Amino acid sequence: MKILVTGAAGFIGFHTAAALLDRGGQVVGLDNLNDYYDVALKRARLAQLEGRNGFSFTKLDIEDRSAMEELFAGEKFDRVIHLAAQAGVRYSIDNPHAYVSANLAGFMTILEGCRHGNVEHLVFASSSSVYGANTAMPFSVDQNVDHPLSLYAATKKSNELMAHSYAHLYALPVTGLRFFTVYGPWGRPDMALFLFTRKILAGEPIDVFNNGQHARDFTYIDDIVEGVVRAVDRVATPNPHWDGARPGPGTSAAPYRLYNIGNNNPVQLMDFIALLETALGKKAQMNFLPMQPGDVPETYADIDDLTEDIGYLPATRIEDGIARFIDWYRGYYAAYTSAH
């Protein structure tokens, strides 16, 4: 099976591509290697994939319509895992156009490529941020999600709507995965675990927003990847019981599915910091700040549908996940420092 993985130099994309290669798949990785964060880290992830049997890489902007048409026509993908996006809630406040370009125009080229390329199944990344102003916990795909608190969240909700229209019009099987705070080795430098680790080790204060009154459904990367791979294997089908008079948002009369992919176990931010301090053997200096625009106080995923449909069961304890990240972080930066 030939699978396109967009965002292959990104955190989740890199790990997903590696897992598909581990089981003998053929993977075409696509990324534009933009400088939203350290390009050297993206290249280091790619270096782990390049040279592996079955992997090829294409440097491309997903918004580039003609180049994307050529790619789909030439490669004839069986399935597509679309993880490329302009990420980050806070960045979207100052750079809104980047999100419209990558997340809306870019997603359009993916949908068109899948439609014209007769792709068997498209799995795409949505986000827990679509729950926005919702407060009923745990977040469920059966909830209405019409109150996004950031443009990033609005683009992810838009992707879900765009995907549904293609599932309906062209019978294109699509599955959207709402990711909940993913962490682990090779993670993103703009995410809390990476930022906190770097600053604590450097003896710098960490910014703790909402005065520490945050909780996140931290989900370890290996658990996420297992869910993504299982999802791509299970082609979305219409729900024969779907009723337009009572339209449940998570399924459809079209071949369309939405799932939460999280840990189903929110961790308080102050507890998270305490675990990190223990693992590093060093206390954090904390700079307590108010809630940031676009942020939400808590995330907590209802994952029952994903467990029932594909057997998804996150298995990594937060203590173990943090320890593995720190092992990677120390090793990567030791190697990076000696190489430079």
Salt bridges, closest charged atoms under 4 A:
ASP22 OD1 - ARG52 NH2 2.65
GLU75 OE1 - LYS2 NZ 2.71
GLU112 OE2 - ARG115 NH1 2.91
GLU112 OE1 - HIS116 NE2 3.22
GLU120 OE1 - ARG79 NE 2.85
ASP146 OD1 - LYS157 NZ 3.23
GLU160 OE1 - ARG178 NH2 2.79
ASP190 OD2 - ARG188 NH2 2.74
GLU226 OE2 - ARG230 NE 2.88
ASP233 OD2 - ARG23 NH1 2.74
ASP243 OD2 - ARG246 NH2 3.17
GLU277 OE1 - LYS283 NZ 3.57
ASP295 OD2 - ARG90 NH2 2.77
ASP295 OD2 - HIS214 NE2 3.83
ASP295 OD1 - ARG216 NH2 3.14
ASP309 OD2 - ARG257 NH2 3.24
ASP320 OD2 - ARG317 NE 3.23
